[in-house]
Amino acid sequence: MGMSGGGGEGLQSEINVTPMVDIMLVLLIIFMVVTPFLQQGITVALPKNMNNPDVDPNIIKESSIVISIPNDGEYYLGKQRVAREQLMEKVDSLLKGKNIKTEQDRIVYIKSGVGVSYGDVVNVINEVRKLGVDKIGLVADKKKKGAVVPAA
């Protein structure tokens, strides 16, 4: 009586998928909202490279030193905006505070936007080299297969 559907047939043996679909939709919305916040560093429009080298897995580590230059005159160290005058001082303090086991761990990555002047990037590279860093990683987007590179 209480559980029967009125026809005296007893319990239903079919699975009600409506609550499961509701839960999956809520999870989908949560993942869609959270995913943009998982991005590391500052968003920079990177230049496209000519061939696809392997991505260095160390660049996404929290301990890696990444200098971002999204526009001329804008400098970021990780996610923090830094004035040009203080940039090398902060990089030096990070290098000294970093637990360096081998020379391979002493690397600085530079992400530069497409519109940034070449001179700004070269100046940053020279300043990093003055700190005694021999390995500098320049970050570029991967070229998609089948993409045509326009002639300059």
Number of C-alpha atoms within 10 A of each C-alpha: 9 6 10 11 11 9 7 9 10 12 9 10 6 6 6 9 8 9 9 10 11 11 10 12 12 12 12 11 10 11 11 11 10 10 9 9 8 7 10 13 17 18 13 15 17 18 16 15 14 13 10 13 10 7 11 9 7 13 17 13 10 11 13 18 21 26 25 25 28 20 16 15 11 14 22 20 20 17 14 12 15 16 13 13 8 10 18 18 12 13 19 15 10 14 21 10 9 14 11 12 8 7 10 9 14 18 20 21 18 20 25 25 19 16 13 17 14 11 10 16 19 11 11 18 19 12 15 20 14 11 13 11 17 15 15 15 15 14 20 21 14 16 16 12 8 6 7 9 10 5 4 3
